[in-house]
């Protein structure tokens, strides 16, 4: 079978099942159901907002801790550099004597 024939076969008109129109009209004429309560949406939105704010807060706390650690490492390097320079100066003085 060719593709064209397969498409024709798949897209051919098929009569509606018996009673289809009556079922559709009965469903249209049914009284409407009460809308679902919206409280669960508010709960979900509140939980989502809490998760977002909590994640952002944790991220900021970690970022600040990282900055503090960076500052401490830089201070330690400066102190170590000063101590190394002082030790080199003392070694030069001993070598000059």
Secondary structure as GFF3:
##gff-version 3
##sequence-region A 1 97
A	DSSP	alpha_helix	3	10	.	.	.	ID=ss1
A	DSSP	alpha_helix	20	29	.	.	.	ID=ss2
A	DSSP	alpha_helix	39	96	.	.	.	ID=ss3
###
